[in-house]
């Protein structure tokens, strides 16, 4: 015990006090982050992943941006959307470093366990492995940042008892543990 205190004093004395850098939230998600700052961790429907961030490995600065509803990726805000920019924002797409202007940006959160899913609901999902003929979420933060996401609407709930929903983009089946609910958006998701 005494040895730990001496080591801590020595480290502090040699390198100065250890002061964590302040966290600066992404402007697009700032209100959502602030309102949930003291919230307890949320349980997500289905299996629990071992990734950093939320249950689908995304952090508070991760915004999903889309070229169209089929091709979406994680981006980080460079210029926040505003009335002056016609609700478009400039985002740096993480997987390729490309800066894009788009009104197809989505703040999301994982579907909470027990939360009802409704026909016509706008959702996003990760186009990850599909071991049960249904897409599953990312396995790591790196997968989430570099993988493909899709914006779509729910069209069929007949297999909800198996935690599977069907979406409007070609009838893709998605595990409910892979569903992200839209909490803020530049433009509505169009059924495809």
C-alpha positions as CSV (number, residue, x, y, z in Angstrom):
1,X,0.0,0.0,0.0
2,X,2.8,2.4,1.0
3,X,4.7,1.5,-2.1
4,X,1.7,2.5,-4.3
5,X,1.5,5.9,-2.6
6,X,5.2,6.5,-3.2
7,X,4.9,5.5,-6.9
8,X,1.9,7.8,-7.4
9,X,3.8,10.6,-5.7
10,X,6.9,9.9,-7.8
11,X,4.9,9.9,-11.1
12,X,3.0,13.0,-10.1
13,X,6.2,14.7,-9.1
14,X,8.1,13.8,-12.3
15,X,5.4,14.4,-14.8
16,X,3.2,17.0,-13.0
17,X,-0.3,16.3,-12.0
18,X,-2.3,14.0,-14.2
19,X,-5.2,16.1,-15.6
20,X,-7.6,14.5,-18.0
21,X,-8.3,16.4,-21.2
22,X,-11.7,17.9,-21.4
23,X,-14.3,16.1,-23.6
24,X,-15.7,18.3,-26.3
25,X,-18.9,16.8,-27.8
26,X,-19.7,16.7,-31.4
27,X,-22.0,19.8,-32.1
28,X,-24.7,17.7,-33.9
29,X,-25.1,15.4,-30.9
30,X,-24.4,17.8,-28.1
31,X,-28.0,18.2,-26.9
32,X,-28.5,14.4,-26.9
33,X,-25.2,13.8,-25.1
34,X,-26.0,16.5,-22.5
35,X,-29.5,15.2,-21.8
36,X,-28.2,11.7,-21.3
37,X,-25.0,12.5,-19.5
38,X,-26.1,11.0,-16.2
39,X,-28.2,8.2,-17.7
40,X,-27.6,4.6,-16.8
41,X,-26.3,2.2,-19.4
42,X,-29.1,1.0,-21.7
43,X,-29.8,-2.7,-22.2
44,X,-30.2,-3.6,-25.9
45,X,-32.5,-6.2,-27.3
46,X,-30.7,-9.5,-28.1
47,X,-27.1,-10.3,-27.3
48,X,-24.6,-8.0,-25.5
49,X,-21.5,-7.1,-27.5
50,X,-18.0,-6.6,-26.0
51,X,-17.2,-3.3,-27.9
52,X,-16.5,0.2,-26.7
53,X,-19.2,2.8,-26.9
54,X,-22.8,1.7,-26.9
55,X,-24.1,-1.8,-27.6
56,X,-23.3,-1.3,-31.3
57,X,-19.9,0.1,-30.8
58,X,-20.7,3.7,-31.6
59,X,-19.7,6.7,-29.4
60,X,-21.4,10.0,-28.9
61,X,-19.5,11.8,-31.7
62,X,-20.4,9.1,-34.3
63,X,-23.1,10.3,-36.7
64,X,-24.3,8.1,-39.5
65,X,-24.2,9.9,-42.9
66,X,-25.6,8.6,-46.2
67,X,-24.9,9.0,-49.9
68,X,-28.3,7.5,-50.3
69,X,-30.4,5.3,-48.0
70,X,-28.5,2.1,-49.0
71,X,-24.9,3.4,-48.6
72,X,-24.3,4.9,-45.2
73,X,-21.2,5.2,-43.0
74,X,-20.1,6.7,-39.7
75,X,-19.0,10.4,-39.9
76,X,-17.8,13.1,-37.6
77,X,-19.0,16.6,-37.8
78,X,-16.8,19.3,-39.4
79,X,-19.5,22.0,-40.0
80,X,-22.7,21.6,-38.0
81,X,-26.0,21.6,-39.9
82,X,-27.9,25.0,-39.6
83,X,-30.6,27.0,-41.3
84,X,-27.9,28.9,-43.2
85,X,-26.6,25.6,-44.7
86,X,-30.2,24.3,-45.5
87,X,-29.9,21.8,-42.7
88,X,-26.9,20.2,-44.4
89,X,-23.7,19.5,-42.4
90,X,-20.2,18.8,-43.5
91,X,-19.0,15.5,-42.2
92,X,-15.7,13.6,-42.4
93,X,-16.5,10.0,-43.4
94,X,-14.3,7.9,-41.1
95,X,-13.7,4.9,-43.3
96,X,-12.2,6.9,-46.2
97,X,-11.5,10.4,-44.8
98,X,-13.7,12.1,-47.4
99,X,-15.4,15.3,-46.4
100,X,-19.0,15.4,-47.6
101,X,-21.9,17.9,-47.4
102,X,-25.2,16.1,-46.8
103,X,-28.7,16.5,-45.3
104,X,-28.8,12.7,-44.9
105,X,-27.2,12.7,-41.4
106,X,-28.7,10.7,-38.5
107,X,-28.2,10.8,-34.8
108,X,-29.1,7.4,-33.5
109,X,-29.2,5.1,-30.4
110,X,-29.6,1.4,-30.0
111,X,-33.1,0.0,-29.7
112,X,-33.7,-0.5,-26.0
113,X,-34.7,-4.0,-24.8
114,X,-38.5,-4.3,-24.7
115,X,-39.0,-1.1,-26.7
116,X,-41.7,-1.7,-29.3
117,X,-40.8,-1.7,-33.0
118,X,-43.4,-0.4,-35.3
119,X,-44.3,-0.9,-39.0
120,X,-43.0,2.1,-41.0
121,X,-40.5,3.1,-38.2
122,X,-37.3,4.7,-39.6
123,X,-34.2,2.7,-38.5
124,X,-30.6,2.2,-39.4
125,X,-28.7,-1.1,-39.2
126,X,-25.1,-2.4,-39.6
127,X,-24.6,-4.6,-42.6
128,X,-22.6,-7.1,-40.7
129,X,-22.5,-10.9,-40.7
130,X,-25.9,-12.7,-41.2
131,X,-25.5,-16.1,-39.5
132,X,-29.2,-16.6,-39.2
133,X,-30.1,-14.9,-42.5
134,X,-30.5,-11.7,-40.5
135,X,-27.9,-8.9,-40.3
136,X,-26.1,-8.6,-36.9
137,X,-24.3,-5.6,-35.4
138,X,-20.6,-4.8,-35.5
139,X,-18.1,-6.7,-33.3
140,X,-15.8,-3.8,-32.5
141,X,-15.6,0.0,-32.7
142,X,-13.3,-0.4,-35.7
143,X,-15.9,-2.5,-37.5
144,X,-18.6,0.1,-36.7
145,X,-16.5,3.0,-38.0
146,X,-15.3,1.3,-41.2
147,X,-18.4,-0.8,-42.1
148,X,-21.5,-0.2,-44.1
149,X,-24.8,1.0,-42.5
150,X,-28.2,1.2,-44.1
151,X,-31.1,3.6,-43.5
152,X,-34.5,2.0,-44.0
153,X,-38.0,1.5,-42.7
154,X,-39.5,-1.5,-40.9
155,X,-42.0,-3.4,-43.2
156,X,-42.6,-6.8,-41.5
157,X,-42.8,-7.8,-37.8
158,X,-44.0,-11.4,-38.3
159,X,-40.7,-12.8,-36.9
160,X,-40.3,-10.3,-34.1
161,X,-40.8,-13.2,-31.6
162,X,-37.4,-14.4,-33.0
163,X,-35.9,-10.9,-32.6
164,X,-35.9,-10.5,-36.4
165,X,-37.5,-7.7,-38.4
166,X,-37.8,-7.2,-42.2
167,X,-36.9,-3.9,-43.8
168,X,-37.9,-2.0,-47.0
169,X,-34.6,-2.3,-48.7
170,X,-35.0,-5.6,-50.6
171,X,-36.6,-7.3,-47.6
172,X,-33.4,-7.4,-45.6
173,X,-33.8,-9.3,-42.3
174,X,-32.2,-7.6,-39.3
175,X,-31.7,-8.8,-35.7
176,X,-33.3,-6.4,-33.2
177,X,-29.9,-6.1,-31.5
178,X,-28.7,-4.4,-34.7
179,X,-31.4,-1.8,-34.9
180,X,-30.6,1.9,-34.3
181,X,-33.4,4.3,-33.7
182,X,-33.3,7.8,-35.2
183,X,-33.1,10.5,-32.5
184,X,-32.2,13.4,-34.8
185,X,-31.9,13.8,-38.6
186,X,-31.4,16.3,-41.4
187,X,-33.9,14.6,-43.6
188,X,-36.3,11.7,-43.2
189,X,-35.3,8.2,-44.4
190,X,-37.0,7.4,-47.7
191,X,-38.3,3.8,-48.1
192,X,-36.4,2.1,-50.9
